[in-house]
Amino acid sequence: MLPVILYLAPCLLCLAAAVAFIGPGFRPRNTLIAVEAAAVAGMVVAVLGAFLLWKYGISTFTLVDVGGVGFSVRLDSVSVIMLLLVSFVGWVVLRYSAIYLDGEPRQGAFMGWMVLVLAAVMLLVTAGNLGQLVVAWVGVALGLHKLLLFYYDRVQAQRAARKKAIIARLGVASVISASVVLVAAFGTGDIARLNATAVGPWAMLAAGLLALASVLKSAIFPLHGWLVEMIETPTPVSALMHAGAVNAGGFLLIRLADVMLTAPIVLAVLAAAGGFTALVASLVMLTQTTVKTALAWSTIAQMGFMIMQCGLALFPLALLHIVAHSLYKAHAFLASGSAVNEGRVLSRPGPMAVPSVWAVLCAFALALAIYAVVGFVFGLSGKSPLALALGAILIFGVAYLIAQGLADAAPRVLMLRVMVQSGLAAISYFGLQIGVEALTRDTLPATPVPGLLEWVLIVLALASFGALALAQVMLPLWSQHPVACRLRVHLANGLYANAVFDRLLKVFFCEPEHRGEHHAGQES
């Protein structure tokens, strides 16, 4: 019972703070310390949870159980890592929000809904039962909807909130349907038992529904428009969404990884959809002219890459991706305002070093050679071929730096610097991969031996991401070509997928064009 109370304490503190903030007659400055205390408590509990995990091992502590469905706390490496991440990012965002919205008339309500979302995410990542997972999933969706409409008079915010509500409801329906299928078929909502026993067609059906929920939550192309339009919200909401809540789709797949392994076709579809999203969003991101929009497309690309990792059954690497992306994206959004101000005062940059075709080919060869040498030092035996191929995709980004260093106009000191950075990038990848696999060895399933379908997918991914990296390196040589200029226009508009989605929504809700966005937003 003590671990249950320990793990639920931060959530209860957050809920109490949310009630106090949202309630009438509240004065924010008098109780901001309570909100920070709740987030800090989450970090403390995560550290204590790590100690309990080391001392007693993996466990599930049940608080309520009615017919196999209820509330329970799962103590394993995944829940400890995620609780520490969520509470830390939440603490940073809450501190930022206290300054960002200082003096706002509705600051109290804003802080209340922020801390409510934080409590729901904490419940989600520590859930040991499908009942708690579903409640937390719904709580995250409701809290984010309120935050999206903080500036309720903005037409763009209304449209984004309405679109997000539709996607969220479909996601909630998918999670509930998957939970009902699993409980009905296997007689329990305990996640550990389901991962150990769920097999057969019912498990495959549940895996398909879980995959649908993760795709909807992760803003996979072409269902991504709501995430791009969320830039109408205050910056702290964007940071909390992009660094925290949007990762729930990947976490769902990781938490029920064994169930997902029962449906190889579903995983293959996830890998294909995620890889395609990562490619398209990466190209679109390069054409955006505003900081927050570019960051939004960056999140879509990262979510696509994470879903691709899950589709390839590289669940430990997907967990590492969540941690790295959350920390990076929280900083990127919270620093977006200062980045704009700094850009205004910077002097005009000097001429770009344009590498030749030979330099580009040498850069790719050097990047892969560095990766191979570092991999040989760390030891390649026992590593999944899919993980090694994924590392090669990541190292393509290093080739861009090396190509700049090999350009004729580049100083030699730049070449030495990028070579060192390339080695450090490869060392970091293998080191972090070994670390996360060691931490999750008893929690997450090992990656299966790839079959023909998996090899086809990874070859396509290598070729596609390699071509994308090559195009980026040679951008100065072809960016002014008429075909490239026309393509840039289409990419800047996100290949019009969001416009098509908007049109379908109008047709689905039978809304005439002349009614306007404002009225449509109010009805949502």
C-alpha positions as CSV (number, residue, x, y, z in Angstrom):
1,M,0.0,0.0,0.0
2,L,2.9,2.4,0.7
3,P,4.2,2.4,-2.9
4,V,0.6,3.2,-4.1
5,I,0.3,6.1,-1.7
6,L,3.8,7.3,-2.6
7,Y,3.2,7.2,-6.4
8,L,-0.3,8.8,-6.1
9,A,0.8,11.6,-3.8
10,P,2.1,13.9,-6.6
11,C,-1.1,13.4,-8.6
12,L,-3.2,14.2,-5.6
13,L,-1.2,17.3,-4.9
14,C,-1.6,18.4,-8.5
15,L,-5.4,17.8,-8.4
16,A,-5.7,19.7,-5.1
17,A,-3.7,22.6,-6.6
18,A,-5.9,22.5,-9.8
19,V,-9.1,22.8,-7.7
20,A,-7.6,25.7,-5.7
21,F,-6.5,27.5,-8.9
22,I,-9.7,27.1,-10.9
23,G,-11.9,27.9,-7.9
24,P,-13.4,31.4,-7.6
25,G,-11.6,34.1,-5.5
26,F,-8.2,32.6,-6.1
27,R,-5.1,34.8,-6.0
28,P,-2.3,33.1,-8.0
29,R,0.7,34.6,-6.4
30,N,-0.2,33.2,-3.0
31,T,-0.2,29.5,-4.0
32,L,2.2,29.2,-6.9
33,I,4.5,27.4,-4.5
34,A,2.0,24.6,-4.1
35,V,2.0,23.9,-7.8
36,E,5.8,23.8,-7.9
37,A,5.8,21.6,-4.9
38,A,3.5,19.1,-6.6
39,A,5.8,18.9,-9.6
40,V,8.9,18.6,-7.4
41,A,7.2,15.8,-5.5
42,G,6.8,13.9,-8.7
43,M,10.6,14.1,-9.2
44,V,11.2,13.0,-5.6
45,V,8.8,10.1,-6.0
46,A,10.5,9.0,-9.2
47,V,13.8,8.9,-7.5
48,L,12.3,6.9,-4.6
49,G,10.6,4.6,-7.1
50,A,14.0,3.9,-8.7
51,F,15.3,2.9,-5.2
52,L,12.2,0.6,-4.6
53,L,12.7,-0.9,-8.1
54,W,16.3,-1.7,-7.3
55,K,15.5,-3.1,-3.9
56,Y,12.3,-5.1,-4.6
57,G,12.2,-5.5,-8.4
58,I,9.3,-5.0,-10.9
59,S,5.9,-4.9,-9.2
60,T,2.3,-3.8,-9.6
61,F,0.6,-2.4,-6.5
62,T,-3.2,-2.4,-6.7
63,L,-5.4,0.2,-5.0
64,V,-8.8,-0.7,-6.5
65,D,-9.8,-3.8,-8.5
66,V,-13.3,-4.5,-9.7
67,G,-13.7,-7.3,-12.2
68,G,-10.1,-7.0,-13.2
69,V,-10.4,-3.2,-13.9
70,G,-9.3,-0.5,-11.5
71,F,-6.4,1.6,-10.3
72,S,-2.9,0.3,-9.7
73,V,0.6,1.5,-9.9
74,R,3.2,-0.1,-12.1
75,L,6.7,0.0,-10.7
76,D,9.3,-0.7,-13.5
77,S,12.0,1.2,-15.4
78,V,9.5,2.6,-17.9
79,S,7.2,4.2,-15.3
80,V,10.2,5.5,-13.2
81,I,11.9,7.1,-16.3
82,M,8.6,8.6,-17.6
83,L,7.5,9.9,-14.2
84,L,10.9,11.6,-13.7
85,L,10.7,13.1,-17.2
86,V,7.1,14.3,-16.9
87,S,7.5,15.9,-13.4
88,F,10.7,17.6,-14.4
89,V,9.3,19.1,-17.7
90,G,6.1,20.0,-15.9
91,W,8.0,21.8,-13.1
92,V,10.0,23.8,-15.7
93,V,6.9,24.7,-17.7
94,L,4.9,25.7,-14.6
95,R,7.7,28.0,-13.4
96,Y,7.8,29.6,-16.9
97,S,4.0,30.0,-16.9
98,A,4.1,31.9,-13.6
99,I,6.2,34.6,-15.2
100,Y,4.8,34.4,-18.7
101,L,1.2,35.0,-17.6
102,D,1.9,37.3,-14.7
103,G,-0.9,39.9,-14.5
104,E,-3.3,38.0,-16.8
105,P,-6.9,38.1,-15.4
106,R,-7.4,34.4,-15.9
107,Q,-3.9,33.3,-14.8
108,G,-5.4,31.2,-12.0
109,A,-7.6,29.2,-14.3
110,F,-4.7,28.7,-16.7
111,M,-2.4,27.4,-14.0
112,G,-5.2,25.1,-12.7
113,W,-5.7,23.4,-16.1
114,M,-2.0,23.1,-16.6
115,V,-1.5,21.3,-13.3
116,L,-4.6,19.2,-14.1
117,V,-3.0,18.0,-17.3
118,L,0.3,17.3,-15.4
119,A,-1.7,15.2,-12.9
120,A,-3.4,13.2,-15.7
121,V,0.0,12.5,-17.5
122,M,1.5,11.4,-14.2
123,L,-1.5,8.9,-13.7
124,L,-1.0,7.8,-17.3
125,V,2.7,6.9,-17.1
126,T,2.4,5.1,-13.8
127,A,-0.8,3.2,-14.7
128,G,-0.7,-0.5,-14.0
129,N,-4.3,-1.1,-15.2
130,L,-6.3,-0.3,-18.3
131,G,-8.9,1.4,-16.1
132,Q,-6.5,4.0,-14.8
133,L,-4.9,4.4,-18.2
134,V,-8.3,5.2,-19.9
135,V,-9.2,7.7,-17.1
136,A,-5.8,9.4,-17.5
137,W,-6.0,9.5,-21.3
138,V,-9.4,11.2,-21.1
139,G,-8.2,13.6,-18.5
140,V,-5.3,14.7,-20.7
141,A,-7.6,15.3,-23.6
142,L,-10.1,17.4,-21.5
143,G,-7.4,19.5,-19.9
144,L,-5.6,20.3,-23.2
145,H,-8.9,21.3,-24.7
146,K,-9.4,23.9,-22.0
147,L,-5.9,25.2,-22.4
148,L,-6.4,25.5,-26.2
149,L,-9.3,27.8,-25.6
150,F,-7.6,30.0,-23.1
151,Y,-7.8,32.8,-25.6
152,Y,-11.3,31.8,-26.6
153,D,-11.9,34.9,-28.8
154,R,-9.2,33.8,-31.3
155,V,-10.8,32.2,-34.3
156,Q,-7.6,30.2,-35.1
157,A,-7.6,28.9,-31.5
158,Q,-11.3,27.9,-31.8
159,R,-10.6,26.0,-35.1
160,A,-7.5,24.2,-33.6
161,A,-9.5,23.3,-30.5
162,R,-12.4,21.9,-32.5
163,K,-10.1,19.9,-34.7
164,K,-8.2,18.6,-31.7
165,A,-11.4,17.6,-30.0
166,I,-12.5,15.5,-33.0
167,I,-9.1,13.7,-33.1
168,A,-9.1,13.3,-29.3
169,R,-12.5,11.8,-29.3
170,L,-11.6,9.3,-31.9
171,G,-8.4,8.5,-29.9
172,V,-10.4,8.0,-26.7
173,A,-12.8,5.8,-28.5
174,S,-9.9,3.7,-29.8
175,V,-8.3,3.3,-26.4
176,I,-11.6,2.4,-24.7
177,S,-12.4,-0.1,-27.5
178,A,-9.0,-1.8,-27.2
179,S,-9.4,-1.9,-23.4
180,V,-12.9,-3.5,-23.7
181,V,-11.6,-6.1,-26.1
182,L,-8.6,-7.0,-23.9
183,V,-10.6,-7.2,-20.7
184,A,-13.4,-9.2,-22.3
185,A,-11.1,-11.6,-24.1
186,F,-8.5,-12.2,-21.3
187,G,-10.5,-11.4,-18.1
188,T,-8.2,-8.7,-16.7
189,G,-7.2,-5.1,-17.2
190,D,-3.8,-5.6,-15.5
191,I,-1.2,-4.4,-18.0
192,A,1.5,-6.8,-16.9
193,R,-0.8,-9.9,-17.2
194,L,-2.0,-8.8,-20.6
195,N,1.6,-8.4,-21.9
196,A,2.3,-11.9,-20.6
197,T,-0.8,-13.7,-21.8
198,A,-2.5,-11.8,-24.6
199,V,-2.3,-13.8,-27.9
200,G,-4.5,-14.7,-30.8
201,P,-7.0,-12.7,-32.9
202,W,-8.4,-10.7,-30.1
203,A,-5.0,-9.5,-29.1
204,M,-4.4,-8.6,-32.8
205,L,-7.6,-6.6,-32.9
206,A,-6.7,-4.8,-29.7
207,A,-3.2,-4.0,-31.2
208,G,-4.9,-2.5,-34.2
209,L,-7.1,-0.2,-32.1
210,L,-4.1,0.8,-29.9
211,A,-2.1,1.6,-33.1
212,L,-5.0,3.8,-34.3
213,A,-5.1,5.6,-30.9
214,S,-1.3,6.2,-31.1
215,V,-1.5,7.5,-34.6
216,L,-4.2,10.0,-33.7
217,K,-2.4,11.2,-30.6
218,S,1.0,11.5,-32.3
219,A,-0.3,13.8,-35.1
220,I,0.8,11.4,-37.9
221,F,0.4,12.8,-41.4
222,P,-2.3,13.6,-42.7
223,L,-4.0,13.9,-39.3
224,H,-1.5,16.5,-38.1
225,G,-3.2,19.8,-38.7
226,W,-4.4,20.3,-35.1
227,L,-0.8,20.2,-33.8
228,V,0.4,22.9,-36.3
229,E,-2.5,25.2,-35.4
230,M,-1.8,24.9,-31.7
231,I,0.7,27.7,-32.0
232,E,-2.3,30.0,-31.3
233,T,-2.1,28.9,-27.7
234,P,0.2,30.5,-25.1
235,T,3.8,29.3,-25.3
236,P,3.7,27.2,-22.1
237,V,0.8,25.2,-23.6
238,S,2.8,24.5,-26.7
239,A,5.8,23.4,-24.6
240,L,3.6,21.1,-22.5
241,M,1.9,19.7,-25.5
242,H,5.0,19.1,-27.7
243,A,7.3,18.0,-24.9
244,G,4.8,15.9,-23.0
245,A,1.3,15.1,-24.0
246,V,2.0,14.3,-27.7
247,N,4.3,11.5,-26.6
248,A,1.4,9.6,-25.1
249,G,0.8,7.8,-28.3
250,G,4.3,6.3,-28.3
251,F,4.1,5.6,-24.6
252,L,0.9,3.6,-25.2
253,L,2.7,1.4,-27.7
254,I,5.7,1.0,-25.4
255,R,3.6,0.1,-22.3
256,L,1.6,-2.6,-24.2
257,A,4.6,-3.7,-26.4
258,D,4.0,-7.4,-26.0
259,V,0.4,-7.0,-27.2
260,M,1.6,-5.1,-30.2
261,L,4.1,-7.8,-31.1
262,T,1.1,-10.2,-31.7
263,A,0.2,-8.2,-34.8
264,P,3.2,-7.9,-37.2
265,I,1.1,-6.4,-39.9
266,V,0.0,-3.6,-37.6
267,L,3.6,-2.9,-36.7
268,A,4.5,-2.8,-40.4
269,V,1.8,-0.2,-41.1
270,L,3.0,1.9,-38.1
271,A,6.6,1.8,-39.4
272,A,5.5,2.8,-42.9
273,A,3.2,5.6,-41.7
274,G,5.8,6.9,-39.2
275,G,8.6,6.9,-41.7
276,F,6.5,8.7,-44.3
277,T,5.4,11.3,-41.8
278,A,9.0,11.9,-40.7
279,L,10.1,12.4,-44.3
280,V,7.3,14.8,-45.2
281,A,7.4,16.8,-42.0
282,S,11.2,17.2,-42.3
283,L,10.9,18.7,-45.7
284,V,7.9,21.0,-44.8
285,M,9.8,22.2,-41.7
286,L,12.6,23.6,-43.9
287,T,10.1,25.9,-45.7
288,Q,8.5,27.5,-42.7
289,T,9.2,31.1,-41.9
290,T,8.0,31.3,-38.2
291,V,9.8,29.8,-35.3
292,K,6.8,28.1,-33.6
293,T,5.4,26.7,-36.9
294,A,8.8,25.2,-37.8
295,L,9.0,23.7,-34.3
296,A,5.5,22.2,-34.7
297,W,6.5,20.5,-37.9
298,S,9.7,19.3,-36.2
299,T,7.5,17.7,-33.6
300,I,5.5,16.0,-36.3
301,A,8.7,14.6,-37.8
302,Q,10.0,13.4,-34.5
303,M,6.7,11.7,-33.7
304,G,6.8,10.0,-37.0
305,F,10.3,8.7,-36.4
306,M,9.2,7.5,-32.9
307,I,6.2,5.7,-34.4
308,M,8.5,4.1,-36.9
309,Q,10.8,2.9,-34.1
310,C,7.8,1.3,-32.4
311,G,6.7,-0.2,-35.7
312,L,10.1,-1.8,-36.0
313,A,9.7,-3.2,-32.5
314,L,12.6,-1.0,-31.2
315,F,10.7,-0.1,-28.1
316,P,13.8,0.8,-25.9
317,L,15.0,3.2,-28.6
318,A,11.5,4.7,-28.8
319,L,11.6,5.3,-25.0
320,L,15.0,7.0,-25.4
321,H,13.6,9.1,-28.2
322,I,10.7,10.3,-26.0
323,V,13.1,11.4,-23.3
324,A,15.5,13.2,-25.7
325,H,12.8,14.8,-27.7
326,S,10.8,16.0,-24.6
327,L,13.9,17.8,-23.1
328,Y,14.9,19.3,-26.4
329,K,11.4,20.5,-27.4
330,A,10.6,22.0,-24.0
331,H,13.7,24.1,-24.2
332,A,13.1,25.0,-27.9
333,F,9.5,26.3,-27.3
334,L,10.3,28.1,-24.0
335,A,13.3,29.8,-25.7
336,S,11.5,30.6,-28.9
337,G,10.8,34.2,-27.9
338,S,14.4,34.9,-27.0
339,A,15.5,33.2,-30.2
340,V,13.5,35.6,-32.3
341,N,14.9,38.6,-30.4
342,E,18.4,37.3,-30.8
343,G,17.9,36.8,-34.5
344,R,17.0,40.4,-34.9
345,V,20.2,41.8,-33.5
346,L,22.6,39.3,-35.1
347,S,24.7,40.7,-37.9
348,R,24.3,39.3,-41.4
349,P,26.0,35.9,-41.7
350,G,28.9,35.4,-44.0
351,P,28.8,33.4,-47.3
352,M,27.8,29.8,-47.0
353,A,30.4,27.1,-47.7
354,V,29.0,25.2,-50.7
355,P,30.5,21.7,-50.9
356,S,31.1,20.0,-54.2
357,V,29.5,16.7,-55.2
358,W,32.8,15.0,-54.4
359,A,32.9,16.6,-50.9
360,V,29.3,15.4,-50.3
361,L,30.1,11.8,-51.3
362,C,33.2,11.9,-49.1
363,A,31.2,13.3,-46.2
364,F,28.7,10.4,-46.4
365,A,31.5,7.9,-46.6
366,L,33.3,9.5,-43.6
367,A,30.1,9.6,-41.5
368,L,29.3,6.0,-42.1
369,A,33.0,5.0,-41.4
370,I,32.9,6.8,-38.1
371,Y,29.7,5.1,-37.2
372,A,31.1,1.7,-38.2
373,V,34.3,2.2,-36.2
374,V,32.5,3.4,-33.1
375,G,30.0,0.5,-33.4
376,F,32.9,-2.0,-33.7
377,V,34.5,-0.5,-30.5
378,F,31.2,-0.9,-28.6
379,G,30.6,-4.3,-30.0
380,L,28.1,-5.2,-32.7
381,S,27.3,-8.7,-31.5
382,G,23.9,-9.1,-30.0
383,K,22.5,-5.9,-31.5
384,S,19.4,-5.9,-33.6
385,P,20.1,-5.3,-37.3
386,L,17.2,-2.9,-37.2
387,A,18.8,-0.8,-34.4
388,L,22.0,-0.6,-36.4
389,A,20.2,0.5,-39.5
390,L,18.3,3.1,-37.5
391,G,21.6,4.4,-36.2
392,A,22.8,4.7,-39.8
393,I,19.8,6.9,-40.5
394,L,20.6,9.1,-37.6
395,I,24.2,9.4,-38.6
396,F,23.1,10.8,-42.0
397,G,22.6,14.1,-40.2
398,V,26.2,14.1,-39.3
399,A,27.1,13.9,-43.0
400,Y,25.7,17.4,-43.4
401,L,28.2,18.8,-40.9
402,I,31.1,17.0,-42.4
403,A,30.2,18.2,-45.9
404,Q,30.3,21.8,-44.6
405,G,33.8,21.1,-43.2
406,L,35.0,19.6,-46.5
407,A,33.9,22.6,-48.6
408,D,36.7,24.6,-50.2
409,A,35.7,27.8,-48.4
410,A,35.6,26.2,-45.0
411,P,38.5,26.7,-42.6
412,R,40.4,23.6,-41.5
413,V,39.6,24.1,-37.9
414,L,35.9,23.6,-38.9
415,M,36.8,20.3,-40.4
416,L,38.5,19.1,-37.2
417,R,35.5,20.3,-35.1
418,V,32.9,18.5,-37.2
419,M,34.9,15.3,-37.2
420,V,35.1,15.4,-33.4
421,Q,31.3,16.2,-33.2
422,S,30.6,13.3,-35.6
423,G,32.5,10.9,-33.4
424,L,30.8,12.1,-30.3
425,A,27.4,11.7,-32.0
426,A,28.1,8.1,-32.8
427,I,29.5,7.4,-29.3
428,S,26.4,9.0,-27.8
429,Y,24.0,6.9,-29.9
430,F,25.7,3.5,-29.0
431,G,26.2,4.5,-25.3
432,L,22.6,5.6,-24.8
433,Q,21.3,2.6,-26.7
434,I,23.3,0.2,-24.4
435,G,22.1,2.1,-21.4
436,V,18.4,2.2,-22.2
437,E,18.4,-1.5,-23.2
438,A,20.1,-2.4,-19.9
439,L,17.5,-0.4,-17.9
440,T,14.5,-1.9,-19.8
441,R,15.8,-5.5,-20.3
442,D,13.3,-6.9,-17.8
443,T,10.5,-4.6,-18.8
444,L,10.3,-4.4,-22.6
445,P,10.5,-7.3,-25.0
446,A,13.5,-7.9,-27.1
447,T,13.3,-6.9,-30.8
448,P,12.3,-10.0,-32.8
449,V,14.5,-11.3,-35.6
450,P,13.5,-9.2,-38.7
451,G,11.7,-11.0,-41.5
452,L,11.4,-10.1,-45.1
453,L,8.8,-7.4,-44.5
454,E,10.9,-5.7,-41.9
455,W,14.0,-5.7,-44.2
456,V,12.0,-4.2,-47.0
457,L,10.8,-1.4,-44.7
458,I,14.3,-0.7,-43.3
459,V,15.8,-0.6,-46.8
460,L,13.2,1.8,-48.0
461,A,13.8,3.9,-44.9
462,L,17.6,3.9,-45.5
463,A,17.2,4.9,-49.1
464,S,14.6,7.6,-48.3
465,F,16.4,9.2,-45.4
466,G,19.7,9.0,-47.3
467,A,18.2,10.8,-50.2
468,L,16.7,13.5,-47.9
469,A,20.1,14.0,-46.2
470,L,21.8,14.3,-49.6
471,A,19.2,16.8,-50.8
472,Q,19.7,18.9,-47.6
473,V,23.5,18.9,-48.0
474,M,23.3,19.9,-51.7
475,L,20.5,22.5,-51.0
476,P,22.6,25.5,-52.2
477,L,23.2,23.8,-55.5
478,W,19.6,23.1,-56.5
479,S,17.4,25.4,-54.3
480,Q,17.0,28.0,-57.1
481,H,15.9,25.5,-59.7
482,P,12.4,26.2,-61.1
483,V,11.2,22.8,-60.0
484,A,12.6,23.3,-56.5
485,C,10.8,26.7,-56.3
486,R,7.5,25.2,-57.2
487,L,8.0,22.3,-54.8
488,R,8.8,24.8,-52.0
489,V,5.4,26.4,-52.4
490,H,3.6,23.0,-52.0
491,L,5.8,22.0,-49.1
492,A,5.2,25.4,-47.4
493,N,1.5,24.6,-47.4
494,G,2.0,21.1,-46.0
495,L,1.1,19.5,-49.3
496,Y,-2.4,20.8,-48.6
497,A,-3.3,17.9,-46.4
498,N,-4.7,20.1,-43.6
499,A,-6.8,22.1,-46.1
500,V,-8.3,18.8,-47.3
501,F,-9.0,17.8,-43.7
502,D,-10.7,21.1,-43.1
503,R,-12.9,20.6,-46.1
504,L,-13.9,17.1,-45.0
505,L,-14.8,18.4,-41.6
506,K,-17.1,21.0,-43.2
507,V,-18.8,18.4,-45.4
508,F,-19.1,16.0,-42.4
509,F,-20.7,18.6,-40.2
510,C,-22.8,20.0,-43.1
511,E,-21.4,23.5,-42.7
512,P,-21.9,25.9,-45.6
513,E,-18.8,27.9,-46.6
514,H,-20.4,31.3,-46.0
515,R,-20.9,30.7,-42.2
516,G,-17.3,31.5,-41.6
517,E,-14.7,30.1,-39.2
518,H,-15.7,32.2,-36.2
519,H,-19.2,30.8,-36.0
520,A,-17.9,27.2,-36.7
521,G,-15.4,27.6,-33.9
522,Q,-18.1,28.8,-31.4
523,E,-20.2,25.7,-32.2
524,S,-17.3,23.4,-31.4
